[in-house]
Amino acid sequence: MTSERTYEEHPFAQYVRILGKGKKGSRSLTLEEAECAMGMILDEQVEPEQLGAFLMLLRVKEETGEELAGFVKAVKHRIQAPEGMHADLDWSSYAGKRRHLPWFLLSIFLLAENKHRVFIHGASGHTADRIYTDDVLNDLGFSSATNWQAAKSQLEAQAFTFMPLAHINKKLDSLINLRPIMGLRSPVHSLARLINPLNAKTVLQGIFHPPYSQLHQDAGKLLAYDYLSVIKGEGGEIERNPDNELTARTVTKDGLYDEVWPALFARRHVKGTDLSASYLSKVWQGKENDEYGQAATTSTLALALKSLGTAKTQDEAIDLANTYWSNRNKTFI
């Protein structure tokens, strides 16, 4: 007589089932379910088949603000930043640039020169033919922080630091690097931008696809961030294209609102041909004049200054940004 086999269901199977139970039976995860599911993924308590199915079901369905907020909460519970470490501004950098240099780095240098502490986090290499922030910073002579103590020391010494996602949460970094294998982005690309490891009061977000701005705004509200602003950034980074009108979708304690920043030029600029870090240095040092690059730098800085509350109006923010640029230390890079 043959005994009948019994199989115990894997604990993570419930989350795959919620997302994949057909058109009528499936639904989105609640915030609490999303937090638990992502916690199991980060703690490596899921099978590879489950992980692939989960991420791609979310990709097809498209994640909700509740799901994204739950995922972020799970990550934040597993970040071990030192006590007392703080930043004024959280700056995520995950897209990489393709058509233009990362002019936003000059915006960050100007913020740091004027005592605004900026925590930058990001990842590189997950998409081909991109210029990534950590590579450019290294070319300019700045080292990435490979641990929390190094990040803390850099914030104290220079008022900014770049910490790769791999040194914040290795599992999350490995999930971002699944893109070449899956052939598609996953919710990880959105949630990484939102993790705000040091719980800075001001969070800026750059995205490439405008429909995702509402998702980031909704998640920021659920995460109770003091101030979060989402823009369609140049190349998906936190950088204004000064040739275009910009809408900043913002979350504050008082609610959600949109703010429009007008284009700075009537005609679009031709794409630059020199995408080297040395050219970025030359513009900073005043050895090269780049109308587009300077405008991208100062207009991105103006957005940051208004977000921080250092400037109250757009005009005040632009004037202050131009003052920062005029008074910069040209020997810094």
Residue pairs with C-beta under 8 A, 6 or more apart in sequence:
10 46
10 47
10 50
11 40
11 45
12 37
12 40
12 45
12 46
12 47
12 50
12 54
13 50
15 29
15 33
15 36
15 37
15 40
15 54
16 50
16 53
16 54
16 57
18 26
18 27
18 29
18 33
19 26
19 27
19 28
19 29
19 54
19 57
19 58
19 61
20 26
20 53
20 57
26 61
28 61
28 63
28 64
28 66
28 67
29 37
29 64
29 66
29 67
29 70
30 66
30 70
31 66
31 67
31 69
31 70
31 73
31 222
32 70
33 70
34 66
34 67
34 68
34 69
34 70
34 71
34 74
35 70
35 71
35 73
35 74
36 70
36 74
37 54
37 70
37 71
37 74
38 70
38 71
38 74
38 75
38 191
39 74
39 77
39 78
40 46
41 51
41 54
41 171
41 175
42 74
42 75
42 78
42 169
42 171
42 172
44 171
46 54
52 182
55 175
55 178
55 182
55 186
55 187
55 188
56 182
56 184
56 186
58 67
58 186
58 187
59 182
59 184
59 185
59 186
59 187
63 71
63 187
63 190
63 215
64 215
64 218
65 214
65 215
65 217
65 218
65 219
65 221
65 222
66 218
66 222
67 187
68 187
68 190
68 191
68 194
68 215
68 216
68 218
68 219
69 218
69 219
69 222
69 223
71 187
71 191
72 191
72 194
72 195
72 219
72 223
73 223
75 169
75 172
75 191
75 195
76 195
76 196
76 197
78 169
79 168
79 169
79 195
79 197
80 148
81 148
81 197
81 198
82 148
82 149
82 152
85 148
85 151
85 152
85 155
85 198
86 117
86 198
86 199
86 200
87 117
87 118
87 119
87 155
87 198
87 200
88 116
88 117
88 118
88 200
88 201
88 202
88 308
89 111
89 116
89 117
89 118
89 119
89 200
89 202
89 203
89 204
89 304
89 307
89 308
90 119
90 121
90 196
90 197
90 198
90 200
90 202
90 203
90 204
91 108
91 118
91 119
91 120
91 121
91 204
91 238
92 120
92 121
92 122
92 192
92 193
92 194
92 195
92 204
92 205
92 206
92 238
93 102
93 104
93 120
93 121
93 122
93 132
93 133
93 162
93 206
93 237
93 238
94 122
94 123
94 165
94 176
94 189
94 192
94 193
94 236
95 127
95 130
95 206
95 208
95 233
95 235
95 236
95 237
96 124
96 127
96 130
96 131
96 132
96 133
96 235
96 236
96 237
97 130
97 131
97 234
97 235
97 237
97 275
98 129
98 130
98 131
98 235
99 234
99 235
99 271
100 234
100 235
100 239
100 271
100 272
100 275
100 292
100 293
100 296
101 131
101 136
101 272
101 275
101 279
101 280
101 293
102 131
102 133
102 136
102 237
102 239
102 280
103 239
103 280
103 293
103 296
103 297
103 300
104 233
104 237
104 238
104 239
104 296
104 297
104 300
105 133
105 136
105 137
105 140
105 280
106 280
106 283
106 284
106 293
106 297
107 239
107 297
107 298
107 300
107 301
107 304
108 118
108 120
108 160
109 160
109 284
109 328
109 332
109 333
110 297
110 301
110 321
110 324
110 325
110 328
111 118
111 159
111 160
111 301
111 304
111 305
111 324
112 118
112 158
112 159
112 160
113 159
113 324
113 328
113 329
113 332
114 324
115 159
116 159
116 304
116 308
116 310
117 155
117 159
117 160
118 159
118 160
118 161
119 151
119 155
119 160
119 161
119 163
119 197
119 198
119 200
120 133
120 160
120 161
120 162
120 163
121 162
121 163
121 164
121 165
121 168
121 192
121 195
121 197
122 132
122 133
122 134
122 162
122 164
122 165
123 164
123 165
123 166
123 173
123 176
123 177
123 192
124 130
124 132
124 133
124 134
124 135
124 164
125 132
125 177
126 176
126 177
126 179
126 180
127 179
128 180
131 275
133 162
133 237
134 144
134 162
134 164
136 277
136 280
137 143
137 144
137 162
138 144
139 276
139 277
139 278
140 277
140 280
140 281
140 333
141 333
142 158
142 162
143 150
144 162
144 163
144 164
144 167
145 151
145 154
145 161
145 162
145 163
145 164
145 167
146 164
146 167
147 167
148 163
150 161
151 161
151 163
152 161
154 160
154 161
155 161
163 197
164 173
165 172
165 173
165 176
165 192
166 173
168 195
168 197
172 188
172 191
172 192
172 195
175 186
175 188
176 188
176 189
176 192
178 186
178 188
179 185
179 186
179 189
190 207
190 212
190 215
190 216
190 219
193 205
193 206
193 207
193 216
194 203
194 205
194 216
194 219
194 220
194 223
196 203
196 223
196 225
201 225
201 226
201 227
202 226
202 227
202 228
202 307
202 308
202 309
203 220
203 225
203 227
203 228
203 229
204 228
204 229
204 231
204 238
204 303
204 304
204 307
205 216
205 220
205 228
205 229
205 230
205 231
205 238
206 230
206 231
206 232
206 233
206 236
206 237
206 238
206 239
207 213
207 216
207 230
207 231
207 232
207 233
207 236
208 232
208 233
208 235
208 236
209 232
210 232
213 230
213 231
213 232
213 247
213 249
214 249
216 228
216 230
216 249
217 228
217 230
217 249
217 250
217 251
217 256
220 228
220 230
220 251
221 251
221 256
225 251
226 252
226 253
227 250
227 251
227 252
227 307
227 309
228 250
228 251
229 248
229 249
229 250
229 251
229 303
229 307
230 248
230 249
230 250
231 238
231 240
231 246
231 247
231 248
231 249
231 303
232 246
232 247
233 239
233 240
234 240
234 241
234 296
238 300
239 296
239 300
240 246
240 261
240 296
240 299
240 300
240 303
241 296
242 263
242 264
242 265
242 292
242 295
242 296
242 299
243 263
243 264
243 265
243 267
243 268
243 269
243 292
244 263
245 260
245 261
245 262
245 263
246 260
246 261
246 263
246 303
247 258
247 259
247 260
247 261
248 258
248 259
248 260
248 261
248 303
249 256
249 258
250 256
250 257
250 258
250 259
250 307
261 299
261 303
261 314
264 295
264 299
265 295
269 291
269 292
272 279
272 290
272 292
272 293
279 288
279 290
280 293
280 333
281 333
282 288
283 289
283 290
283 293
283 294
284 328
284 330
284 332
284 333
285 330
285 331
285 333
286 330
294 325
297 325
298 318
298 321
298 322
298 324
298 325
299 318
299 321
301 321
301 324
301 325
302 311
302 314
302 317
302 318
302 320
302 321
303 317
305 311
305 317
305 320
305 321
306 312
306 313
306 314
306 316
306 317
310 317
310 320
311 317
311 319
311 320
